[in-house]
């Protein structure tokens, strides 16, 4: 080893506390970058490969019913490369004990080699068009199979067209359109126990759903560079005679939207978090090297006198920063790979991706090292430039003190005279080190803000649960019928034992039109005197359901540009009967945290369809002790298509919060580590620079505790201010973060409780106190005679 290399090693050993603290900050930055980037890379790569291999649809068209031959006519439209006509319908699924779930039946033509949305077989075998057993063979999604303890060969019973139909499970498969299985946009979390995907041959679906040689859905792929708008209009013109109920592009498909939102979340974190940690690490290194250059001014002069050039000496001190970067990047890579593996396991619980997420992202590792070394190189060279100005002859005597004069507080005699001697020394020290004070303050602000960002999700989820499950919904069960029924039929539900109150609901899928814009929405007719559901505006205040007009959803209002007083046109998209168009005056906008729907009176909903007294479901308030028994009774009714239990939805959400708690814990640990490293380095540098001053205080009678208190006052002045500023800055960061990851389907409210601010502040005080205790351990070991030697 060269002389400078041996000196570098001795410097690292002598400053190992500071060195390791900065290494830890770099490690966290690289760990977050590699873990998030790897998870993002693997998920996006799996998504891309899976979409391409299975011909994921570019556009969806839902119709009432159309002849299967219509597919050939659509294939002939320029710009269309593949078309698949199929049947999709939600049907009740009967489980053990007469429990009921919902199955989404999707038919697939055989063979399906070149079809859109092809299946990817996971286990078992593919269903047969004409099984030897004479039954109906199906595939199901893996999560549904696992959650319901099904085995291959098991019988699954559904209710189709009012009849019980047994199906034989022969395997499990996944599809690009059901990477995450959520029933609709109002579903908070996937629940495979109560909702699953069942795949079966086209001919069998036609038979059990009474749709001989008919289809109700068309999915297609577009040619690269095709004019999407023009192609879609031509397809709509072809499907118009068959009741074109809905059409939407891939970007609005539910599974794709949820997956893309999670990918955007990962990408935002992979860019945002490492920038904070590496920026703080660079600032700490700049301060450390600046202090090191001053402390080793004599050594630098000697090296120059012996023939070492300024460039060599600059490189020597820059290598200290590069050593920090390399060690931090190495440890960050190891922990990042482990964290990426944990993230992969979490994502496999929710997403049905075939190549799930286990490979190393070598590009992320390479970029991590480049990023770490580049930032540290910049910090090292910036600090080491001071070497150039050091003259060998002048360096042999101590650097003359710089005249600082009074600080501004000394002009406030009424305050300054009331301060003790140690407070005055601490304030003067900070006033003369503005650069270090500002960097430490900024670092503490970011650390406390990260604590707020880590803890706020708990507040937001609690608010969402309280708002959605306790304030907006007052029913216990939501019963939906397979077809609209007369409102008088609800008397049968009201007479069931345990039912306290029944309120009707009439759900109509619609397309809203306004000034050339259109948006798919759900129009829900509700009764006058509504009590089992609460509608609220943007400010959270209750809305009154108008007798005429519409309470439009905030999402639809924003997309259409409609405001209160405007008239929007609603086009009904029911699969039964002709479609209707009607103008509805906007009487207000309702905001929902989950899903989206617009509301009108149930009488007006019937008038739109030119009907009277029809309903599609009912909200039930039930005696708590009778809910389970009542569900069993409802499950025996063949016309009931689905039963939603608010209690079960809440339990399912609570069971899926483990990943949030884990992520929150990791973020809190990172934030505390960042704050600790900052305060520790600042305190150690201050202690090293003021050894003579502190030793002098010890000689004139100050105890170790009193000298430690002097440094504590200095630490508190810069750190407590950082805590105070970090709390509101954390609130701003949560707003930026939510805006970056929000989707049309789901937006987490930005709610930060006083309790979160309190715990964030306590976390800041904790890492400040801990860092101070580690930093001042050297006070008792001060060699007073050595420190006070006159070197002038």
C-alpha positions in Angstrom: 0.0 0.0 0.0 1.2 3.5 -0.7 1.7 6.1 2.0 -1.5 7.9 1.2 -3.5 4.6 1.1 -2.3 3.7 4.6 -3.1 7.2 5.8 -6.6 6.9 4.3 -7.1 3.6 6.2 -6.0 5.2 9.5 -8.3 8.1 8.9 -11.3 5.8 8.3 -10.5 3.8 11.5 -10.1 7.0 13.6 -13.4 8.4 12.3 -15.2 5.1 12.2 -18.3 6.3 14.0 -18.9 9.1 11.5 -17.9 6.9 8.6 -20.3 4.2 9.5 -23.1 6.7 10.1 -22.8 8.1 6.6 -22.4 4.6 5.2 -25.7 3.8 6.8 -27.5 6.7 5.1 -26.0 5.8 1.7 -27.0 2.2 2.4 -30.6 3.1 3.0 -30.8 5.2 -0.1 -29.3 2.5 -2.3 -31.4 -0.2 -0.6 -34.6 1.7 -1.3 -33.6 2.4 -4.9 -32.6 -1.2 -5.7 -35.5 -2.9 -3.9 -38.2 -0.6 -5.4 -36.5 -0.5 -8.8 -36.1 -4.3 -8.8 -39.7 -4.8 -7.8 -40.9 -2.3 -10.4 -38.6 -3.8 -13.1 -39.7 -7.4 -12.5 -43.4 -6.5 -12.3 -43.4 -4.3 -15.3 -41.3 -6.9 -17.3 -43.7 -9.7 -16.2 -46.6 -7.5 -17.2 -45.2 -6.7 -20.6 -44.2 -10.3 -21.4 -47.5 -11.7 -20.1 -49.6 -9.1 -22.0 -47.7 -9.9 -25.2 -47.8 -13.7 -24.9 -51.6 -13.7 -24.1 -52.6 -11.0 -26.6 -54.1 -8.7 -24.0 -57.0 -6.8 -25.5 -56.6 -3.2 -26.5 -60.3 -2.5 -26.4 -63.5 -4.0 -24.9 -67.1 -3.8 -26.2 -70.0 -5.1 -24.2 -73.3 -5.7 -26.0 -76.7 -7.2 -25.0 -76.3 -10.1 -27.4 -74.9 -10.5 -30.9 -74.5 -13.3 -33.3 -71.1 -15.0 -33.2 -70.5 -14.3 -36.9 -70.2 -10.6 -36.1 -66.6 -11.2 -35.3 -65.6 -11.7 -38.9 -67.2 -8.4 -39.8 -65.1 -6.6 -37.1 -61.9 -8.4 -38.2 -62.3 -6.8 -41.7 -62.1 -3.3 -40.3 -58.7 -1.7 -41.1 -56.5 -1.4 -38.0 -57.9 -4.4 -36.2 -55.5 -7.4 -36.0 -57.4 -9.9 -33.7 -60.9 -10.2 -32.5 -62.5 -12.6 -30.0 -66.2 -12.8 -29.4 -67.2 -14.4 -26.1 -69.7 -14.5 -23.2 -69.0 -12.9 -19.8 -71.6 -12.9 -17.0 -71.6 -12.8 -13.2 -73.6 -15.6 -11.7 -74.2 -16.8 -8.1 -71.9 -19.6 -6.9 -73.1 -22.0 -4.2 -70.6 -23.1 -1.6 -70.7 -25.5 1.3 -73.4 -24.7 3.8 -75.5 -22.9 1.2 -73.1 -20.0 1.3 -73.0 -17.8 -1.8 -70.3 -16.2 -3.7 -70.0 -14.6 -7.1 -68.4 -16.2 -10.1 -67.6 -14.3 -13.3 -68.1 -16.8 -16.1 -65.9 -16.1 -19.2 -66.1 -18.3 -22.3 -63.2 -19.2 -24.5 -63.4 -20.5 -28.0 -61.3 -23.7 -28.7 -58.6 -23.8 -29.9 -57.5 -20.5 -28.4 -54.0 -20.2 -29.9 -54.6 -16.9 -31.7 -57.4 -15.6 -29.6 -57.4 -12.3 -27.6 -56.9 -12.6 -23.8 -55.6 -16.2 -24.0 -55.3 -18.3 -20.9 -52.0 -19.2 -19.2 -52.5 -22.7 -17.6 -51.0 -22.9 -14.1 -51.9 -26.3 -12.9 -54.1 -29.2 -14.1 -55.2 -29.4 -17.7 -57.2 -27.4 -20.2 -61.0 -27.9 -20.3 -62.4 -30.0 -23.2 -65.1 -28.8 -25.6 -67.0 -32.2 -25.3 -65.8 -34.0 -22.2 -66.2 -37.8 -22.1 -68.0 -37.5 -18.8 -70.7 -35.4 -20.4 -70.4 -32.7 -17.8 -68.9 -29.2 -18.0 -65.2 -28.7 -17.4 -63.9 -25.4 -16.1 -60.7 -23.6 -15.0 -60.6 -21.2 -12.1 -58.1 -18.5 -11.0 -55.4 -19.9 -8.6 -56.4 -17.5 -5.7 -60.0 -18.6 -5.8 -59.0 -22.3 -5.8 -56.6 -21.8 -2.9 -59.0 -19.7 -0.8 -61.9 -22.1 -1.1 -59.7 -25.3 -0.6 -60.7 -26.7 -4.0 -58.9 -29.6 -5.7 -58.9 -30.7 -9.3 -61.9 -32.9 -9.9 -64.0 -30.9 -7.4 -67.5 -30.0 -8.3 -68.5 -26.3 -8.3 -72.2 -25.3 -8.3 -73.5 -22.1 -9.9 -76.9 -20.7 -10.6 -77.4 -19.9 -14.3 -80.7 -18.8 -15.7 -82.5 -19.7 -12.5 -81.1 -23.3 -12.5 -78.4 -25.0 -10.4 -75.5 -26.1 -12.7 -72.7 -28.4 -11.6 -69.2 -27.7 -13.0 -66.1 -29.8 -12.8 -62.8 -28.1 -11.9 -59.9 -29.5 -14.0 -57.2 -26.9 -13.4 -56.3 -23.3 -12.7 -55.3 -20.6 -15.1 -54.6 -16.9 -15.2 -55.4 -14.2 -17.8 -54.0 -10.7 -18.4 -57.3 -9.2 -17.6 -57.5 -10.7 -14.2 -54.0 -10.2 -12.8 -55.9 -8.9 -9.7 -59.4 -10.2 -9.1 -61.6 -7.4 -8.0 -65.3 -7.5 -8.7 -65.7 -3.8 -9.4 -64.3 -0.4 -8.7 -66.1 -0.2 -5.4 -64.2 -3.2 -4.0 -61.5 -2.1 -1.6 -59.5 -5.3 -1.6 -59.7 -8.6 -3.5 -61.6 -11.3 -1.7 -61.1 -14.7 -3.4 -63.4 -16.4 -1.0 -66.4 -14.6 -2.3 -65.4 -13.7 -5.9 -63.6 -15.8 -8.5 -63.1 -16.2 -12.2 -64.4 -19.3 -13.9 -63.3 -20.1 -17.4 -65.1 -22.6 -19.6 -65.5 -23.5 -23.3 -67.7 -21.2 -25.5 -70.1 -24.0 -26.5 -70.8 -24.8 -22.8 -71.3 -21.2 -21.8 -73.8 -20.8 -24.7 -75.7 -23.8 -23.4 -76.0 -22.9 -19.7 -76.7 -19.2 -20.3 -79.2 -19.8 -23.1 -77.1 -17.9 -25.7 -76.9 -20.3 -28.6 -74.3 -19.1 -31.1 -74.5 -15.7 -29.3 -71.9 -13.5 -27.6 -72.2 -10.5 -25.3 -68.6 -9.2 -25.4 -66.1 -8.4 -28.1 -62.3 -7.9 -27.3 -59.8 -6.9 -29.9 -56.2 -6.0 -30.6 -55.3 -2.9 -32.7 -52.5 -2.7 -35.2 -49.5 -0.7 -34.2 -50.0 2.9 -35.3 -53.7 2.5 -36.0 -56.1 5.4 -35.4 -57.8 4.1 -32.3 -60.6 6.6 -32.3 -61.5 5.9 -35.9 -61.4 2.1 -35.4 -63.5 2.3 -32.3 -66.2 4.3 -34.0 -66.4 1.8 -36.8 -66.7 -1.1 -34.4 -69.4 0.7 -32.5 -71.3 1.2 -35.7 -71.2 -2.5 -36.4 -72.3 -3.4 -32.8 -75.0 -0.6 -32.5 -77.9 -2.9 -33.7 -77.0 -5.4 -30.9 -77.1 -3.0 -28.0 -73.6 -1.6 -27.5 -73.7 -1.3 -23.7 -70.2 -0.2 -22.9 -66.8 0.3 -24.6 -63.5 1.1 -22.9 -59.8 0.9 -23.7 -57.2 -1.2 -21.9 -56.1 1.7 -19.7 -59.6 1.7 -18.1 -59.7 -2.0 -17.6 -60.0 -2.6 -13.8 -57.2 -5.1 -13.3 -54.8 -3.2 -15.5 -55.6 0.1 -13.8 -54.9 -1.3 -10.3 -51.7 -3.0 -11.4 -50.5 0.2 -13.2 -51.3 2.2 -10.1 -49.1 0.0 -8.0 -46.3 0.2 -10.6 -46.5 4.0 -10.6 -46.3 3.9 -6.8 -43.1 1.8 -6.9 -41.6 4.1 -9.5 -42.4 7.2 -7.5 -40.8 5.7 -4.4 -37.7 4.5 -6.3 -37.1 8.1 -7.5 -38.2 10.1 -4.5 -36.7 8.2 -1.5 -33.1 7.6 -2.7 -32.8 11.3 -3.7 -33.4 12.3 -0.1 -30.9 9.9 1.5 -28.1 10.4 -1.1 -28.5 14.1 -1.0 -28.2 14.2 2.8 -25.3 11.8 2.6 -23.5 14.1 0.2 -24.1 17.1 2.5 -22.7 15.2 5.5 -19.6 14.1 3.5 -19.0 17.7 2.4 -19.1 18.9 6.0 -17.0 16.0 7.3 -14.3 16.5 4.6 -14.3 20.3 5.2 -13.7 19.8 8.9 -11.1 17.1 8.1 -9.1 19.4 5.8 -9.0 22.1 8.6 -7.9 19.6 11.2 -5.2 18.1 8.9 -4.0 21.5 7.5 -0.5 20.9 8.9 -0.4 17.4 7.4 -1.5 18.7 4.0 1.3 21.4 4.1 3.9 18.7 4.9 2.6 16.5 2.0 2.9 19.4 -0.3 6.4 20.2 1.0 7.4 16.5 0.3 6.3 16.8 -3.3 2.7 15.6 -3.4 0.7 17.7 -5.8 -2.7 19.3 -5.1 -4.4 16.8 -7.4 -3.0 13.8 -5.5 -4.0 15.2 -2.2 -7.5 16.1 -3.5 -7.9 12.5 -4.8 -6.7 11.2 -1.4 -9.5 13.0 0.5 -12.0 12.3 -2.2 -11.2 8.6 -1.8 -12.7 8.9 1.7 -16.0 9.9 0.2 -15.7 7.1 -2.4 -15.0 4.6 0.3 -18.2 5.7 2.0 -20.1 5.4 -1.3 -18.7 1.9 -2.1 -19.4 0.5 1.4 -22.9 2.0 1.4 -23.6 0.8 -2.1 -22.4 -2.7 -1.3 -24.5 -3.0 1.9 -27.4 -1.3 0.2 -27.3 -3.8 -2.7 -27.3 -6.7 -0.3 -30.2 -5.4 1.8 -32.0 -4.1 -1.3 -32.0 -7.5 -2.9 -33.4 -9.0 0.3 -36.1 -6.3 0.6 -37.0 -6.8 -3.1 -37.5 -10.5 -2.4 -39.8 -9.7 0.5 -41.7 -7.2 -1.7 -42.1 -9.9 -4.3 -43.7 -12.3 -1.8 -46.1 -9.6 -0.8 -47.1 -8.8 -4.4 -47.7 -12.5 -5.2 -50.5 -12.5 -2.6 -52.4 -10.0 -4.7 -51.3 -10.2 -8.3 -51.5 -13.2 -10.7 -48.4 -12.7 -12.7 -46.7 -15.8 -14.2 -43.0 -14.9 -13.8 -43.4 -13.4 -10.5 -40.8 -11.3 -9.4 -37.6 -13.0 -8.3 -34.8 -12.1 -10.7 -32.0 -9.7 -10.0 -32.1 -6.3 -11.7 -28.5 -6.0 -12.7 -29.2 -2.6 -14.3 -30.6 -1.3 -11.0 -27.5 -2.6 -9.1 -25.2 -1.0 -11.6 -27.1 2.3 -11.5 -27.1 2.1 -7.7 -23.3 2.0 -7.6 -22.9 4.7 -10.2 -25.4 6.9 -8.4 -23.7 6.4 -5.0 -20.2 6.8 -6.3 -21.2 9.8 -8.5 -22.8 11.7 -5.6 -19.9 11.0 -3.2 -17.4 11.9 -5.9 -19.1 15.3 -6.4 -19.2 15.9 -2.6 -15.6 14.8 -2.1 -14.2 17.0 -4.9 -16.2 20.0 -3.8 -14.9 19.8 -0.3 -11.3 18.9 -1.3 -10.9 22.0 -3.5 -9.8 23.8 -0.3 -6.5 21.8 -0.6 -5.4 24.1 -3.5 -5.3 27.2 -1.3 -3.1 25.7 1.4 0.5 27.0 1.3 3.1 24.6 2.8 4.9 27.4 4.7 1.7 29.0 6.1 0.3 25.6 7.1 3.1 25.2 9.7 1.4 27.6 12.0 -2.2 27.5 13.1 -4.8 29.1 10.8 -5.6 32.6 12.1 -9.2 32.9 13.5 -11.7 34.5 11.3 -13.4 37.6 12.6 -17.0 36.9 13.1 -18.1 39.8 15.3 -21.4 39.7 17.1 -24.4 37.7 16.1 -27.8 39.4 15.6 -29.2 38.1 18.9 -26.6 40.1 20.8 -28.3 43.2 19.7 -31.4 42.2 21.6 -30.0 43.1 25.0 -33.3 42.3 26.8 -33.0 38.6 25.6 -29.3 38.2 25.4 -28.6 39.3 29.0 -31.1 36.8 30.4 -29.3 33.8 28.8 -26.7 31.8 30.7 -23.1 31.4 29.6 -23.5 28.0 28.1 -26.6 29.1 26.0 -24.6 32.1 24.8 -21.6 29.8 23.8 -24.0 27.4 22.0 -25.8 30.2 20.1 -22.5 31.9 19.1 -21.2 28.5 17.8 -24.2 28.0 15.6 -24.1 31.6 14.4 -20.5 31.1 13.2 -21.3 27.7 11.4 -24.3 28.7 9.3 -23.5 26.2 6.6 -23.4 23.2 8.9 -26.4 24.5 10.8 -28.5 24.8 7.6 -27.5 21.3 6.3 -28.3 19.7 9.7 -31.5 21.5 10.0 -32.6 20.5 6.5 -31.7 16.9 7.2 -33.7 16.8 10.4 -36.6 18.4 8.5 -36.5 15.6 5.9 -36.1 12.9 8.6 -39.2 14.1 10.6 -41.1 14.6 7.3 -40.4 11.0 6.4 -41.8 9.9 9.8 -45.0 11.8 9.1 -45.1 10.3 5.6 -44.6 6.8 7.1 -47.3 7.1 9.8 -50.0 9.1 7.9 -51.2 6.0 6.0 -52.5 4.6 9.2 -54.6 7.8 9.8 -55.8 7.7 6.2 -56.9 4.1 6.3 -58.6 4.6 9.6 -60.4 7.6 8.2 -61.4 5.7 5.1 -62.7 2.8 7.2 -64.6 5.1 9.5 -66.0 7.1 6.6 -66.9 4.3 4.2 -68.1 1.6 6.6 -69.5 3.6 9.5 -70.6 7.1 8.2 -71.6 6.5 4.6 -73.1 3.0 4.8 -75.6 2.2 7.6 -76.9 -1.1 6.2 -75.6 -4.6 7.1 -76.3 -6.5 3.9 -76.7 -5.4 0.3 -78.8 -7.8 -1.7 -78.8 -7.7 -5.5 -81.3 -9.6 -7.7 -80.5 -11.3 -11.0 -83.1 -9.2 -12.8 -85.1 -6.1 -11.9 -88.1 -7.0 -9.7 -91.2 -5.1 -8.5 -90.6 -3.1 -5.3 -93.4 -5.1 -3.7 -91.1 -8.1 -3.8 -89.1 -6.5 -1.0 -91.9 -7.2 1.4 -90.6 -10.8 1.4 -87.2 -9.6 2.6 -88.8 -7.3 5.2 -90.7 -10.2 6.7 -87.5 -12.3 7.3 -86.7 -12.7 10.9 -84.0 -10.3 12.0 -84.6 -7.7 9.3 -85.0 -4.3 11.0 -85.3 -2.0 7.9 -85.3 -2.4 4.2 -84.6 0.3 1.6 -84.7 -0.3 -2.2 -82.0 0.5 -4.7 -82.2 0.6 -8.5 -78.8 0.4 -10.2 -78.5 1.4 -13.9 -75.3 1.4 -15.9 -75.2 4.6 -17.9 -73.0 6.6 -20.2 -73.1 10.3 -19.3 -72.6 12.9 -22.1 -71.8 16.6 -21.8 -70.4 19.0 -24.4 -68.9 16.3 -26.6 -67.4 14.3 -23.7 -68.7 11.0 -22.3 -68.0 8.9 -19.3 -69.3 5.5 -18.1 -70.9 5.6 -14.7 -73.4 3.9 -12.5 -76.7 5.6 -11.8 -78.2 4.5 -8.5 -81.9 5.2 -7.7 -82.5 5.6 -4.0 -85.7 6.1 -2.1 -86.9 9.4 -0.5 -86.2 9.5 3.2 -83.0 7.6 2.7 -81.4 6.4 6.0 -79.2 3.4 5.3 -76.8 5.4 3.1 -75.3 8.8 3.4 -74.3 11.0 0.5 -71.7 13.7 1.1 -70.2 16.6 -0.9 -66.6 17.6 -1.4 -66.4 19.1 2.1 -67.9 16.0 3.8 -71.3 17.7 4.5 -74.4 15.5 3.9 -76.3 15.9 0.6 -80.1 15.7 0.3 -81.3 13.4 -2.5 -83.3 15.6 -4.9 -86.7 14.5 -6.3 -85.5 15.5 -9.8 -82.1 15.9 -11.2 -78.8 14.1 -10.4 -76.2 14.1 -7.7 -73.3 13.4 -10.1 -70.1 11.7 -8.9 -67.2 14.0 -8.4 -65.0 11.8 -10.7 -67.5 11.9 -13.5 -68.1 15.7 -13.0 -64.4 16.4 -13.3 -64.0 14.3 -16.4 -67.0 15.8 -18.1 -66.4 19.4 -16.9 -69.9 19.5 -15.6 -70.9 21.8 -12.7 -74.0 22.4 -10.6 -76.8 23.7 -12.8 -75.6 22.0 -16.0 -77.7 19.4 -17.8 -76.0 16.1 -18.6 -77.4 13.5 -20.9 -77.7 9.9 -19.5 -77.7 7.0 -21.9 -78.9 3.8 -20.2 -76.8 0.6 -20.8 -79.0 -2.1 -19.4 -78.8 -5.6 -21.0 -82.6 -5.8 -21.0 -84.9 -3.7 -23.1 -84.0 -0.7 -25.4 -81.6 2.0 -24.3 -83.0 5.4 -23.3 -81.5 8.9 -23.3 -82.6 11.6 -20.9 -81.4 15.0 -19.8 -80.6 15.3 -16.0 -79.9 18.6 -14.3 -76.9 18.5 -12.0 -78.1 19.3 -8.5 -74.7 18.7 -6.8 -71.6 16.5 -6.8 -71.1 13.7 -4.4 -67.6 12.5 -3.4 -66.9 8.8 -2.6 -63.5 7.5 -1.3 -64.1 4.1 -3.0 -65.7 3.5 -6.3 -67.9 6.0 -8.2 -71.6 6.4 -8.6 -74.2 9.1 -9.3 -77.5 9.2 -7.5 -81.1 10.0 -8.4 -84.5 9.3 -6.8 -85.8 5.8 -7.4 -88.9 7.2 -9.0 -86.9 9.1 -11.5 -84.8 6.0 -12.3 -88.0 4.2 -13.2 -89.2 7.1 -15.3 -86.0 7.0 -17.3 -86.7 3.4 -18.3 -90.4 4.1 -18.7 -91.2 1.7 -15.9 -92.8 1.9 -12.5 -91.9 0.4 -9.2 -88.8 -1.6 -10.3 -85.8 -2.3 -8.1 -82.6 -4.2 -8.6 -81.6 -4.7 -5.0 -82.1 -3.7 -1.4 -80.1 -2.5 1.6 -81.0 -4.3 4.8 -80.4 -3.3 8.4 -80.3 -6.5 10.4 -80.3 -7.5 14.1 -76.6 -8.3 14.7 -77.3 -11.7 16.2 -79.3 -12.7 13.0 -76.9 -11.7 10.2 -75.4 -15.1 9.7 -78.7 -17.0 9.8 -80.3 -14.3 7.5 -77.5 -14.8 4.9 -78.2 -18.5 4.9 -81.9 -17.8 4.1 -81.0 -15.3 1.4 -78.6 -17.8 -0.2 -81.5 -20.2 -0.8 -83.3 -17.6 -2.9 -82.6 -18.3 -6.6 -83.3 -14.8 -7.8 -80.7 -13.3 -5.5 -77.5 -12.8 -7.5 -75.2 -11.5 -4.8 -75.1 -10.6 -1.1 -72.6 -8.1 0.1 -71.8 -8.0 3.8 -70.3 -4.8 5.1 -68.9 -6.8 8.1 -67.1 -9.3 5.8 -65.7 -6.5 3.6 -64.3 -4.8 6.7 -62.8 -8.0 8.0 -61.2 -8.7 4.6 -59.7 -5.3 4.5 -58.3 -5.6 8.0 -56.7 -9.0 7.1 -55.0 -7.4 4.2 -53.4 -4.5 6.1 -50.3 -6.5 7.1 -48.3 -5.3 4.1 -49.1 -1.7 5.0 -47.9 -2.2 8.6 -44.6 -3.8 7.3 -44.0 -1.0 4.8 -44.7 1.6 7.5 -42.2 0.0 9.9 -39.5 -0.1 7.3 -40.0 3.6 6.5 -40.0 4.6 10.2 -36.7 2.7 10.6 -35.2 4.5 7.6 -36.3 7.9 8.8 -34.9 7.4 12.3 -31.6 6.2 10.8 -31.4 9.3 8.6 -32.0 11.6 11.5 -29.5 9.8 13.8 -26.7 9.9 11.2 -27.2 13.6 10.6 -27.3 14.7 14.3 -24.5 12.3 15.2 -22.2 13.6 12.5 -23.0 17.2 13.4 -22.3 16.6 17.1 -19.1 14.7 16.5 -17.7 17.4 14.2 -18.7 20.1 16.7 -17.0 18.1 19.5 -13.8 17.6 17.4 -13.6 21.3 16.5 -14.1 22.5 20.0 -11.9 20.1 22.0 -9.7 22.9 23.3 -12.7 24.9 24.3 -14.3 22.0 26.1 -11.1 20.9 27.7 -10.7 24.5 29.0 -14.1 24.3 30.5 -13.2 21.1 32.2 -10.0 22.6 33.6 -11.8 25.6 35.1 -14.3 23.4 36.9 -17.1 22.3 34.6 -18.2 18.7 35.0 -18.5 16.3 32.2 -22.3 16.5 32.4 -22.2 20.3 32.2 -19.9 20.2 29.1 -22.2 17.6 27.6 -25.1 19.9 28.3 -23.4 22.7 26.4 -23.2 20.5 23.3 -26.8 19.3 23.9 -28.0 22.9 23.8 -26.3 23.4 20.5 -27.8 20.1 19.2 -31.3 21.0 20.4 -31.2 24.5 18.9 -30.7 23.1 15.4 -32.6 19.8 15.8 -35.8 21.0 17.6 -36.2 23.7 15.0 -35.9 20.9 12.4 -38.6 18.9 14.1 -41.0 21.9 14.2 -40.4 22.6 10.5 -40.5 18.9 9.6 -44.1 18.4 10.7 -45.8 20.7 8.2 -43.3 19.7 5.6 -44.3 16.1 6.1 -47.9 17.1 5.5 -46.8 18.6 2.2 -44.9 15.5 1.3 -47.9 13.3 1.9 -50.0 15.5 -0.5 -47.3 15.2 -3.2 -47.0 11.5 -2.7 -50.8 10.8 -2.8 -51.1 13.0 -6.0 -48.3 10.9 -7.6 -49.9 7.5 -6.9 -53.6 8.3 -7.1 -55.8 6.6 -9.7 -59.4 7.2 -11.0 -60.6 4.2 -9.0 -59.1 4.9 -5.6 -57.6 7.9 -3.8 -56.3 7.6 -0.3 -57.4 10.7 1.7 -54.6 12.9 3.0 -55.4 12.7 6.7 -52.7 13.4 9.4 -53.9 13.2 12.9 -52.5 15.0 16.0 -51.3 11.6 17.2 -49.2 11.2 14.1 -47.6 14.6 14.5 -46.9 13.7 18.2 -45.3 10.4 17.4 -43.3 11.9 14.6 -42.0 14.7 16.9 -41.2 12.1 19.6 -39.4 10.0 17.0 -37.3 13.1 16.1 -36.5 13.8 19.7 -35.6 10.2 20.2 -33.0 10.1 17.4 -31.6 13.5 18.5 -31.1 12.3 22.0 -29.7 8.9 20.9 -27.2 10.6 18.5 -26.1 13.1 21.1 -25.4 10.4 23.7 -23.2 8.5 21.2 -21.5 11.7 20.1 -20.4 13.0 23.6 -19.0 9.8 24.9 -15.5 11.2 24.2 -15.9 14.0 26.8 -14.9 11.8 29.7 -11.9 10.6 27.7 -10.5 14.0 27.0 -6.7 14.2 27.7 -6.7 17.7 29.2 -2.9 18.2 29.2 -2.6 17.1 25.6 -5.5 19.1 24.3 -4.3 22.3 26.1 -0.7 22.1 24.9 0.3 25.4 23.2 1.1 24.6 19.6 1.6 28.2 18.5 
